[in-house]
Amino acid sequence: MNHLSNSRLTTNAQALRKSMTKEERRLWYDFLKPSGINAHRQKTIGPYIVDFYIAKPKLVIELDGSQHYEEAGIRKDYERDTFLTSNGFSVLRYSNADINENFMGVCEDILKHLSASPEQDERTPHQSSALRGIGG
């Protein structure tokens, strides 16, 4: 993944790790970290900093606040997802409302994607069961 590293964003990523949203903190401290999943927070991939990254399946997890449901946010997310999937990453997106209202469902969905067989095509952006635009 060397061609996808971006040392110019490292300082920003470190700052974002220190100022995670409450939803990011909940997913990290209540699920990813204690589960033993080898996940990284605020990982730089190409020109982007992703919320969470799990290297072995090349899985990116994004938590979306309200700005992601505005026209500019939707466009930026599409560009980011296109870049990531074209480089072999799977992208899972959950709204902040998903974390706050259906935390166990989010955790189960992540586990489902981690245990998916390599034959399955998991390289497309995934929307959670909650509708985009609700909550966030």
Secondary structure, DSSP 8 states (H G I E B T S, - for coil): -GGG--GGGHHHHHHHHHT--HHHHHHIIIIIHHHT--EEEEEEETTEEEEEEETTTTEEEEEE-GGGGSHHHHHHHHHHHHHHHHTT-EEEEEEHHHHHH-HHHHHHHHHHHHSS-TTS---S-EE-SS-TTS--
